[in-house]
């Protein structure tokens, strides 16, 4: 345990190193939605204003 520092992007670890993958997170209680002013580096925009990283929806763009 204690492998990660708070605030770091854990997408790669969750998708590629976690023994449970994304399945456990899909069952977790959603407590918020990420909202971006611009598409961050390493992210992509698809379907109007939806922001993706590693083909996973992560939030929305507002303009």
C-alpha distance (Angstrom), angle and dihedral (degrees) to the residues before:
residue distance angle dihedral
X1 . . .
X2 3.82 . .
X3 3.80 89.9 .
X4 3.80 97.2 138.5
X5 3.79 138.4 53.6
X6 3.81 119.8 -132.4
X7 3.79 114.4 -99.4
X8 3.80 96.7 26.4
X9 3.81 121.7 126.2
X10 3.80 105.3 -106.8
X11 3.80 96.9 -179.9
X12 3.82 94.7 113.0
X13 3.80 93.6 46.9
X14 3.80 92.8 47.8
X15 3.80 94.8 47.3
X16 3.80 99.5 38.4
X17 3.81 110.4 21.2
X18 3.79 106.4 28.9
X19 3.82 113.8 100.6
X20 3.83 88.7 -142.3
X21 3.80 98.4 43.0
X22 3.78 116.8 -163.7
X23 3.83 94.4 -35.0
X24 3.82 95.1 90.1
X25 3.80 92.6 47.7
X26 3.79 92.4 51.3
X27 3.82 88.0 61.6
X28 3.82 94.0 48.1
X29 3.78 122.1 105.4
X30 3.80 110.8 -96.5
X31 3.79 109.4 -128.3
X32 3.79 101.9 174.7
X33 3.77 150.2 -8.8
X34 3.79 126.5 -117.5
X35 3.78 113.7 -124.5
X36 3.81 122.3 -167.6
X37 3.81 133.3 -166.3
X38 3.83 90.6 -156.8
X39 3.79 134.3 12.7
X40 3.82 104.9 -90.6
X41 3.80 120.6 -129.8
X42 3.79 110.2 -84.8
X43 3.82 93.0 25.3
X44 3.81 129.6 97.7
X45 3.80 133.7 -147.8
X46 3.78 119.8 -133.1
X47 3.79 136.1 162.5
X48 3.82 99.0 25.1
X49 3.79 104.1 -60.5
X50 3.81 106.7 -2.9
X51 3.82 115.8 121.4
X52 3.80 120.3 -146.6
X53 3.79 135.7 -171.5
X54 3.80 120.3 -171.0
X55 3.82 88.8 -6.3
X56 3.83 90.9 -59.9
X57 3.80 120.6 118.7
X58 3.80 107.4 -117.6
X59 3.80 105.8 166.1
X60 3.78 150.2 -46.5
X61 3.79 139.3 -79.6
X62 3.77 119.7 -127.3
X63 3.79 123.5 -160.6
